[in-house]
Amino acid sequence: MRVLPGENIPSDGLVVAGETAVDESMLTGEPVPVGKKPGDAVAAGTMNQSGVIAMRAPRTGQDTTVAQIIALVEEAQTRKAPVQQLADRVAGYFAYGVMALAALTFGFWYFVGTQIWPHVLMPTMGHHQLIHQTPLLLSLKLAIAVLVVACPCALGLATPTAILVGTGLGAQRGILIKGGDVLELVHQLDLVAFDKTGTLTTGKPTVTDYLPIGTGYDRQSLLKIAAAVETGSNHPLAQAITQAAIAQNLPIPKAQNFQTAPGLGVSAQVNGQLVLLGTREWLIKYEIDVKNLEEIVHSWAELGKMVVYLAVEGKVAGLIAVRDEPRPDAKRTVAQLRQMGLKVKMLTGDREKQHSRSPDPSE
């Protein structure tokens, strides 16, 4: 199959020709697209962003990753909690016991009770007329009363109803619970692990710093040129740089002759000059020296920032730092969980050098 830019990958498969960047956020939550080349795996439902690829699909239908996720969710919804299994087992015996008790009640009053206490058969007034009791009518009334009061079905319904209400209230607050057995174990929690991107953070990269290198450009000129190059890309980092320039009301010059290298960067002609914007490897590919920038790049990486290099006519013109900012309520949420006596950890797919120290979700 051939997949064009902007189209969703139709099925799980392998890339056999072409290179591109694929937005896998629907599976991983990571906003930065992943570069794909021949031999790499792609998943159904993810979006092809930049290049045309040809792919082979050995798995289709129920064998795809998305279909398996759906099947897991459906299975989780039908799983019973251990306490519900116990209630169902007890309710089975209880129902037989109640029916036996109702039968004994009927037999006692029909054969014995009305003989010992004959006054219970005295006529009673109802709806302006006398109702004559018979041993059969009285015995049936008392047997039915035992069934109604005991209500054996209530025991079997109480637990699933409580689980349904609990999971429903959790869903209203954005908490999805896999099943009743998981809900039953929640009171034993002593540690909460958060995914970082899109959970503790907004999931949308934003520009935090931009630093001109040399005397050729100031901060605003650097951002304008970078935004001009990124207008030809729909990469999340490109959108972050473009939005930063728009927020400062900077006039963005026109660019032409766009070229994109998936996973590396983009190039374009701006004001008659060749501008490169992307990773360190992207500039090294054009034999541009970036060794004297290692200290600055390392200090930004320690703060969890992604660094974008900008070069004009074969020379480094500046650096731009982009970071996925924390959600406004993340610090308060983590603090509340710690007050409850829970340990809090963070899971992230960042490079090791982005977290040279142990990450603290409250920061």
Secondary structure, DSSP 8 states (H G I E B T S, - for coil): -EE-TT-B--SSEEEEE--EEEE-HHHH---S-EEE-TT-EE-TT-EE-SS-EEEE-S--GGGSHHHHHHHHHHHHHH---HHHHHHHHHHHHHHHHHHHHHHHHHHHIIIIIHHH-GGGGS-EEETTEEE---HHHHHHHHHHHHHHHH-HHHHHHHHHHHHHHHHHHHHHTT-----HHHHHHGGG--EEEEEIIIIIEEEEEEEEEEEE-SSS--HHHHHHHHHHHHTT---HHHHHHHHHHHHTT-----EEEEEEETTTEEEEEETTEEEEEE-HHHHHHTT---GGGHHHHHHHHHTT-EEEEEEETTEEEEEEEEEEEE-TTHHHHHHHHHHTT-EEEEE----GGGGSS---TT-
